[in-house]
Amino acid sequence: MESSKAQKEESLEMFRKREKELEDWLRENEHMEEMGPDELLRPTLALPQQLERVTAEDVVIDETLYVLDKGLENGRVPLERLMSEVKKLARRQFKARALRGKLMEKLKAAGVDVRY
């Protein structure tokens, strides 16, 4: 019985401590504007933003290469044009992936959880 009462008192004390922390945080941040989901999910640091952009560029290049390939198969894109575009895109993608690797290394070294 004593142990149950002590546990309840300990839980109540922990609850009050958390409540005070939340009230303090709300007081400190009441000046902040309301943010939508897009703003909440957008990285606020420069390196994560750059990593997001370079990852998006890599994905866009992959999609473009796929569409060009399908265009060649369907006879809508001439081979010469395809080869020219693939050369340009491959160079850009190589640079994007190299930069992505460097950014991930820097972020991991800084202790940032990277999941791209």
N, C-alpha and C positions, 0 to 999 in steps of 0.2 A: 504494500500500500504506500509506504514511504517512497519507494523507488518510482512508482507511478506518478506521485505528486511532484517529485523532483524533476522527472522527465517533462511533465506538463509545464512546470515553471521555467525550465530551460528552453522549451519550445516557445513559450510566450515571450521570453526575453529575446530570443533570436528573431522572432517575428517583429517585435518592437524595434530592434536594431535595424532590420531590413526596411521597415516602414520609414524610419528616420532617414535612412540613406536615400530612399526614393523621394521623400519630401524635399531633401536637400538638393537632389539632382533636378527635380522639377523647378525649384526656386532658382537655381543657377541657370537653367535653360529656358525659362519662361519667355525670354526676349526673342528666342528663335522663331522664325516663321514656320508655318506648317509646310511640310514637304510632301510631295506626291511620291508614289512608289519609284518612279524613274530617278528622282533626285536621291532617294535613299539608297538605291542600288548602284549609283554611279560612284566610281572610285574618287576619293578626294586627294590622293597623293599623285604626284607627277608620274612616277615610274609605273604604278598600276594602270594609270590612264594610257600611257604610251604602250604598255603591254596589251591592253585591250584593243587599241587601234591597230597594232601590228598583227595581232591574232586575227582580227576581222579582215585585214588586208589579205592575209594568207588564205583564209576561207573563201573570200571573193575570187581570188585568183584560181583556186581549185575549181570553183563553180564555173568560171569563165572558160577554163580549159575543157571542162566537161561539155559545155554548150558548143564550143568550137569543134570538138570531136564529133558530137552528134550532127553538127552542121556539115561536116565532111562526109559522114556516113550517108546523109540524106541528099548529098550533092548540092547543098546550098552554099558551101564555103569551098573555094578552090584550094588545092593543096598548097600552092605558093603562098597564098594569104595566110593559111593555117600555120605554115612553118615560120613565117615572119612574126606572127602574133605569139606563137609558142616561145620563140626565142626571146622576145621582149618580156613576156610574162614570167618565163623561167628565171630570168635574171632578177626581176623584181621579187619573185618569190624566194629565191636564194637569199637575197639581202634581208628580206623580212624575217625569214626563219633564223638567220644568223643573229639579227638584232633581238629577236624574241628569246633566243638562248641566252644571250648576254644579260638581258633584262631579268630573266628568271633567276640566273645565278646571283645577280645583285640583290634581288628581292629575298631570295632564300638566305643569303648571307646576312641580310638585315633582320631575319627572323619573321618575314612575312609569309603566310601560308599561300602558296601559289598553286592554283588548280586549273590552269589553262592547258 
